[in-house]
Amino acid sequence: MMPWTPPFHGRARNVDLPVVVHAAKLPNALREDVLEVVVARDGQVFFGRVHISPDELPQKIHEGLKGGAEKRIYLRADARAKYADVKKVLDQIRISGVENVSLVMEQASR
């Protein structure tokens, strides 16, 4: 897993991202066909802009990969989301067979 600082524009629901000191930039995250999963503060899960249940993730990920997307998931989890909700999403991503997960974070100002 690799934390990343986002310039996501108008994609899925806005979340308050965790703040980190050291983040890496991943230019492929700006592609239109990235596979983005969002875990909101209240535990709701979004695949792109669509609200789904965590159990639907493996199927949606497979559909996205068939469309030519990079075999990487960009996970945006709200800083106040429950760990159990994030873990459930990570387990579903693992079931889909995708091993590259980038956690999207916000760069702390120095």
N, C-alpha and C positions, 0 to 999 in steps of 0.2 A: 504494500500500500504506500502511496505517496501523497502527502498533502499538497494542495495546489491553491494558488490565489486566483480568484475568478474575475474576469470581466464578462460575466454572463449577461446577455441583453435580452430582456423580455421573454425568458424561457419559462420555466415552471414557477410556481408560487415562491414568493420571497420568504426567506428564513433568516434569522439572526445567526450568522455563521460563527463558529469558534474562532478565536483570534490566536494566531501563532507568530512566533518571531522569525522562524526560518521556513520559507515556503519555496517550492520550485514552480516555475512557469511551464505549462504544458500547452504549446501552441495548437495542438490538435483539438483541444477542448473548445475551440471557437468554431469548429466545423458545424455545419447545419445538421449532420446526421449522427451526432454523438448520442450515446445512450446515457441519459441522465435520470437518476432516481433521487427523489426528495423525500425526506422524513420531516414532517412538520412537528412543531412543538407539541401538538395534541395527539401525535401518533399517526396522523393520516399519511398515506403514502401516495406519491405521484410518480408516474413514469412519463417524463416529459411534462406536458401540461394536463395529462389525464389522471384523475383520481382513480386508484385501483386498490384492491386488497393485496397484501403481500404475497398471498398464494398465487396470484396471477402473474407475478414477476417473471418466473422462468419462461413462460409462454411468450410474454411480451418481448423479453430479451432475445429469444430465438427468432422472433419475427423481425426485430431490428437488425440482427446480424445477417439475416437473409437479404435485407435491403442494402447491404454493403457497408454497414457501420464498422468502425474500429472495434476490435474485441477488447474493449475496456469500458467499465462503468464509472461514471462520475457521480459520486454520492455526496449530496448536499444534505446534511443533517443539522437541524436547528440546535444551537448550543444548549438549549434547555430540554431537548427531546430526551425521553427516558431511554436508558441503555437497552432495556429489553426490546423496545420498538426497533432500534437500530440493529441490534443483534438478529432479530427476526428477518429483517431485510437482507442483512449480510448472509444469513443462512440460505435464503431463497436465491440470492445471486450465485452462491456456491453451487446450488442444485442445478442452475442453468449451465454450469460448466465454465463460466467466465472467471478467470483467476486474477485479472488485472483490475483493481479497484482503486480509484483515486479519490481521496477524501478532499472535498473542496472546503477551503478555509479562507479566512481573511488575514491579510498581512498586517501585523502590528506596526504602528508608526513608531519610528525610532526617535 
